[in-house]
Amino acid sequence: MGQLLNEPVIAEHDPSGRLTAYCWRGARYTVDGVLKSYGARVVRVRVSGADGRAIVELGHEAGDWRLRHVFPA
């Protein structure tokens, strides 16, 4: 089961607008791949960072990104 967080993140995008990374609690996580999109507002991605790999669900609304869930990879 995933851990519900619902915390704000700072998202990074490439020139085409694709999500490439995000910063959360002072750490940077690189998006390795998109696993699933739930409409235009929620995306589930595989990420890697200093803490290892994980599956996360990010929500996007009105220009703000939030880390909704973290699942072990």
PEGI-V886984 format. One line per field, one symbol per residue. psi: psi as a letter, one per 30 degrees, with the letter a starting at -180 (. if undefined). A space follows every 50 residues. Layout:
BEGIN
psi: ???
END
This chain:
BEGIN
psi: klkkehkkljkkllffgkkfllkkhglkkkjflkekkiaffkkklklkaf fallklkkkkkhfkkkjelkkk.
END
